[in-house]
Amino acid sequence: MESNRTGLRVCFLVHTLKRFHLTVVFLCLCVISAHSYECPVGCVCEDRSVICEGFGEIKLPFEVSSRTQTVTLQGYTLANLTERAFSPNGTHMELRALSLRRNNIQVIESCTFCGLHGLRTLDLSDNYLTIVSPEAFLGLGDLRNLFFNNTLMASGAAQLPSALSAHSLRKLHRLELAGNGLKTMPLHGFGNLDLTTLVLTNNSLETLDKTNISNFEAFKKIRVFLSMNPFRCECEHKEFYRWLKNSSQCADASGVFCAYPDEKNGSLVEKMVCKSSDLDAVSYVFLGIVLALIGVVFLMVLYLNRRGIKRWLNNIREACRDQMEVYHYRYEQDSDPRLANVAV
């Protein structure tokens, strides 16, 4: 009986060791597979980061270890960012920051960044974007910072609002759109975003309309940067000037200057003063009332002094009559001075 129990214990121990061995082997295989990707040619790979700066050739989809957290690609020609360009074969990457500056990127297709669920920062600055798919940022539910500085062509700027309206960007905090020649706000609203910083410096904005102002006022936590834009300082845009002066949402209001018209070039926009048309109307009404009161008082004075005025007018008439009679008498005496000489 005792020998049977000993045998069972031995069998159980052997079985447990086998399971432990298989677990260790599986974990080793996972670790090996995670490091199976070689560092791309011309790149530097260390501390879970990959930096590639214009050496060699980069092809998409770009393959690196799934454990990589930072990727920098700069100075290449990546004209078309295709679907899953950075997570081939459906791999879920641990990438946190992706910089794609100066790569001549012209097209961002749908689902380009799918598989990068943990991405926090995406930099697409200094490219030539002409096409931006409405689903370009699909799957970026954790994205916090998005940079589009000096990168949008006219067609790309027109398509960007649709891409930014995606609900996948619900955690986006910072959006930079400097140096893109934008003439209008590139956002229809902020309801799907969690923006705290919006950079619109060095564009072609001449004013912000009532809809833009209302959107800003509805999201008090947003801070906007507007310097180096050619703002038009005319009183038809007085809502913008009032918002700029009375709100703290424009972080660089002290650097926002007028460009048009010429006589106001260089003046601070927040110092603009415009008289309200309503106040002008009230002023004219008040002036009319005052003049009417003065007229009524004048008529009352005339009425109350009517007898004295009548007597004064009669005296003037009599004085004029006497003076006329004197002139008439003299005229009769001096009507023919030649007869007077003959008589003499």
Secondary structure, DSSP 8 states (H G I E B T S, - for coil): -HHHHHHHHHHHHHHHHHHHHHHHHHHHHHHHHHT-S---TTEEEETTEEEEESSS---SS----TT--EEEEES----EE-TTTTSGGG------EEE--SS---EE-TTTTTT-TT--EEE--SS-B-EE-TTTTTT-TT--EEE-TT-B-HHHHHHHHHHHT-GGGTT--EEE-TTS--SS-S-S-STT---SEEE--SS------HHHHHHHHH-TT-EEE--S--EE--GGGHHHHHHHHH-S-BTTGGG-BEEESGGGTT-BGGG-----HHHHHHHHHHHHHHHHHHHHHHHHHHHHTHHHHHHHHHHHHHHHHHHHHHHHHHHHHTS-HHHHHHH-
